[in-house]
Amino acid sequence: MKRLRLDDDRLLPVKAKLQPVTKTAGRMRSDITRTRMLQAAKTGVAVAIAWTIAPYLPGVADNYPYYAPLGAIVAMYPTLMGSMKNAAQTLGSLTVAILLAGAVIIFSSPSVLTMSLAVGAGALIAATGWFGANREYIPVTVLFVLIIGGPDADDYSLGYLEQATLGIVVGLLVNFLIFPALTHNAVDQQLSNFRAVLSDHLSEIAEALAESWPPERDGWASGKDSLVAVSGEVRAAVLLADESRKANPRARRYRRDLKADYEDLAALENVTFHVRDITDVLTGAVWGTPIKVQLRPELRPALSTALAAVADALRDWDSLENREEAHALATDALAALTAELDARKADANATSMGASAAISMDIARILAALNARLEQAEEAAEEAEAAEVEQADD
C-alpha cells in the first residue's frame, strides 16, 4: 500500500483541522510548565527563608531547625485556599499525634505495646479522613516523638511543632505575596480543547459515513472512550480555577465569570453524552454491538453532512465572527436531514429508520445545548455592555 508523505497535498485538510488542537495543546503545555516552574521557585524561596529563620526561635526549638523547611514545603500548594487547608490539616495532624504520644508518656512508658497502641489509635484517627492527605503524619509523628524524642519527648514535641508552624507560616506568606496562582487561562484552553476533541470525533464519524460502507477505519468507534477522560480533565481545571480565586488578592484585578465556565462545561458534557450515543448507534449498524440496528444507505449522505456541520459549529465556537453562522448552518443541515427522514417514512418500516432517527435526535439535542449557551452568551454580552454604558454615564 502506498504511504502518504507528510508534505502530500491530500493531507492539507487533515493538517488544517489538527492545527488548532495542536496550538491549544502547545499553549497548555507552556502555561503548565511556567506555573510549575514558578511554584518550584517559590518553594525554594520559602525553604531558604524558613531555614534561615529557624535557628533564631527561642527555647528548645532551635535544636530542631530542620522541621521548618519541611513545614514550608507542606504549605506550598498550587492555590492559596489549598495551601491554607493543607496547612491547617498538617498542624491538626501534628497536634493529635503529639497528644497521643504525650498520653503514652504521662500514663505509662514507651514500650512495644504502648507504642503499638498509640500508632494504632493514630491510624484509626487518620482513617476518618478529617486531615486529608496529611493524615499519614499522625502515626509517623507518634513514632518520631516516642522513638527520636525519647527521654526528651516533651522538648522534642514542642520544638517539632514550633518549627513546623514557622515553616508553614513562611510558606503561606511566600505563596500569598509572590504571584498567587490564578488558573483562569487554563480553563479557556481546556474548554477550547474539549470542543476541538468533540469536533474532531464528529468529523471522523462524518467522514466514515461519506466513505464506502461499512467503513474501513474504526478509530471513530474506539475514540468515544477518550471523551470521558477529556471531560474529567476539563472539570478538574474549572474546579481548580474556582479554588484558585478564593482568598487570592489577584482575583479582584483579574475577574472571571466562572458561572459561565460551569455552564459551558455542563453543555459540553451534555454534548459528549449524545456524541457517545451517536457512536454507539453507528457501531451497532456496522458490527451489531452493543445493539444491532439498521442504517439505510441512502440516508448516510444527509447524516454525514449534518454531523460535519455540527463539528464545524463546535470548532468555530471560539470565533465570535463565525460562531453564529456555523450554528445556523448546522441547524439548516439538521432541518434538511429531518425533511429527508420525513420524506422516506412512507416507504420504509420503523426498524430501518430507527438508527437515522436516533442520530437525528442526538444532533437536535446537541444543537439545543449549544443554542442555549449561545443565547446565554449574547445576554451576558448585552448586560456587560449596558453596565459599561451606565458606568460611563456616572
Order of alpha helices (4+ residues) and beta strands (2+ residues): alpha-alpha-alpha-alpha-alpha-alpha-alpha-alpha-alpha-alpha-alpha-alpha-alpha-alpha
